[in-house]
């Protein structure tokens, strides 16, 4: 896979997608614990449980998931871990995967790069996703999907969080629509 790197016009906020390292797991754990409202499995993990996820899912080519670390860079040096992105529930025979983004500060360019990886590197035809209204990133996703005219289906009472039911929005991005970088980014 070619290295995916993005840089703002003013030279700031550069990032790249990178191999997930075991040393990323403490930061992933903190990020996961802070943003549980967006997860399907909203329970606290231990360091041992997060390490097991790394071994059983991230490092396992048969797990049904593919993941990358997002690293912020400065002068082409890594300066911080920005999150974990990838695809889950992959169905190779149907050429589909569900997008997964656990980011400290999500940006459209990061999502666009991941979509390109899905279509151009993993040969997906469809990328699906679900976002809960209680997610801290809900407005980011709703604005991005609306602006890109990606159809969303609202599902009532899909997530129970802190004593309340929240709706979710499912979406699907089809390859011919977004196979080129210009069509999504």
C-alpha positions in Angstrom: 0.0 0.0 0.0 1.3 3.4 -0.9 1.8 5.7 2.1 -1.2 7.9 2.6 -0.1 11.3 3.8 -2.1 14.5 4.1 -0.9 18.0 4.8 -2.9 21.3 5.2 -2.0 24.1 2.7 -0.2 26.0 5.4 2.0 23.0 6.2 0.4 22.1 9.5 -1.7 19.1 10.6 0.1 16.5 8.5 -0.9 12.9 9.2 -0.3 9.5 7.7 -1.9 6.0 7.9 0.6 3.5 9.4 0.8 0.0 10.7 -0.8 -0.5 14.1 1.8 -1.3 16.7 1.4 -2.9 20.0 2.8 0.3 21.6 -0.3 2.1 20.2 -2.7 0.0 22.4 -2.5 2.2 25.6 -3.5 5.2 23.5 -6.2 3.2 21.8 -7.5 2.1 25.2 -7.6 5.7 26.5 -9.4 6.9 23.3 -11.9 4.0 23.5 -12.6 4.6 27.2 -13.2 8.3 26.5 -15.5 7.7 23.5 -17.6 4.7 24.5 -20.9 6.4 23.4 -19.9 5.8 19.8 -19.1 2.1 20.3 -21.3 -1.0 19.9 -19.5 -2.6 22.8 -19.7 0.2 25.4 -17.9 -1.4 28.3 -14.5 -0.6 29.9 -11.6 -2.7 28.8 -8.5 -3.6 30.8 -5.0 -3.3 29.3 -5.0 -7.1 29.0 -8.3 -7.1 27.0 -7.0 -4.4 24.7 -3.7 -6.4 24.2 -5.9 -9.5 23.4 -7.8 -7.4 20.8 -4.5 -6.5 19.2 -3.3 -10.1 19.1 -6.7 -11.7 18.1 -8.1 -9.1 15.7 -5.5 -6.6 14.5 -2.6 -9.1 14.0 -4.9 -11.9 12.7 -5.3 -11.8 8.9 -8.4 -14.0 9.3 -10.2 -11.8 11.8 -12.6 -10.0 9.4 -11.0 -6.6 10.2 -8.2 -4.4 8.9 -6.8 -1.5 10.8 -4.3 1.4 10.6 -2.9 3.8 13.1 -3.3 7.5 12.2 -0.1 9.4 13.1 0.2 13.2 13.2 3.6 14.2 11.7 5.8 17.3 11.6 8.6 17.6 9.2 7.9 13.9 8.2 8.5 12.8 11.8 5.7 11.2 13.9 4.8 13.4 16.7 1.6 11.9 18.1 -0.9 9.1 17.8 -4.2 10.4 16.4 -6.4 7.3 16.3 -7.2 3.9 15.0 -9.1 3.5 11.7 -10.0 0.5 9.6 -12.8 -1.8 8.4 -14.7 -4.4 10.4 -17.3 -7.0 9.4 -15.5 -7.5 6.1 -17.2 -9.8 3.7 -14.6 -10.6 1.0 -17.0 -12.6 -1.1 -19.4 -9.6 -1.2 -16.6 -7.0 -1.5 -17.9 -5.0 1.5 -16.6 -3.7 4.8 -17.8 -1.5 7.6 -15.8 1.7 8.2 -14.4 2.1 11.8 -12.9 5.4 12.9 -11.8 6.0 16.5 -10.1 9.4 16.2 -9.2 12.1 18.7 -10.1 14.7 16.1 -11.8 13.3 13.1 -11.2 15.1 9.7 -12.8 14.6 6.4 -9.4 13.9 4.7 -8.7 11.0 7.1 -12.0 9.4 6.2 -11.4 10.1 2.5 -8.0 8.3 2.7 -9.6 5.4 4.5 -12.4 5.2 1.9 -9.7 5.2 -0.9 -7.9 2.3 0.9 -11.1 0.4 1.0 -11.8 0.8 -2.7 -8.4 0.9 -4.2 -6.4 -1.4 -2.0 -8.9 -3.8 -0.5 -11.1 -3.9 -3.7 -14.4 -3.2 -1.8 -17.4 -2.4 -3.9 -19.4 -1.1 -0.9 -18.3 0.6 2.4 -21.0 0.7 5.0 -21.2 2.5 8.4 -23.3 3.3 11.3 -23.2 6.3 13.6 -25.2 6.8 16.8 -26.8 10.1 17.7 -25.1 10.0 21.1 -21.7 9.7 19.5 -19.3 12.6 20.2 -18.6 12.5 16.4 -22.2 12.4 15.3 -22.3 16.0 13.9 -19.0 15.4 12.0 -20.4 12.3 10.3 -23.9 13.8 9.6 -22.3 16.9 8.0 -19.8 14.8 6.0 -22.5 12.4 4.7 -25.0 15.1 3.9 -22.4 17.3 2.1 -21.2 14.2 0.1 -24.8 13.2 -0.7 -24.3 9.8 0.8 -27.8 8.3 1.6 -28.5 7.7 5.3 -31.2 5.5 6.8 -32.3 6.4 10.3 -33.0 3.5 12.7 -35.0 4.4 15.8 -33.9 3.4 19.3 -30.8 1.6 18.1 -28.4 2.4 21.0 -29.1 2.4 24.8 -26.7 4.8 26.5 -26.9 6.3 30.0 -30.5 5.3 30.5 -31.8 6.6 27.1 -32.4 5.2 23.7 -30.7 6.9 20.7 -31.3 6.6 17.0 -28.5 5.6 14.6 -27.9 6.4 10.9 -26.7 3.7 8.5 -24.9 4.6 5.3 -23.4 2.9 2.3 -20.8 4.3 -0.1 -20.7 2.5 -3.5 -17.4 2.2 -5.4 -18.2 3.7 -8.8 -19.3 6.9 -7.0 -16.0 7.3 -5.1 -13.3 5.3 -6.8 -11.2 8.4 -7.5 -9.7 10.5 -4.8 -11.3 13.6 -6.2 -14.8 12.3 -5.9 -14.6 11.9 -2.1 -12.0 14.4 -0.9 
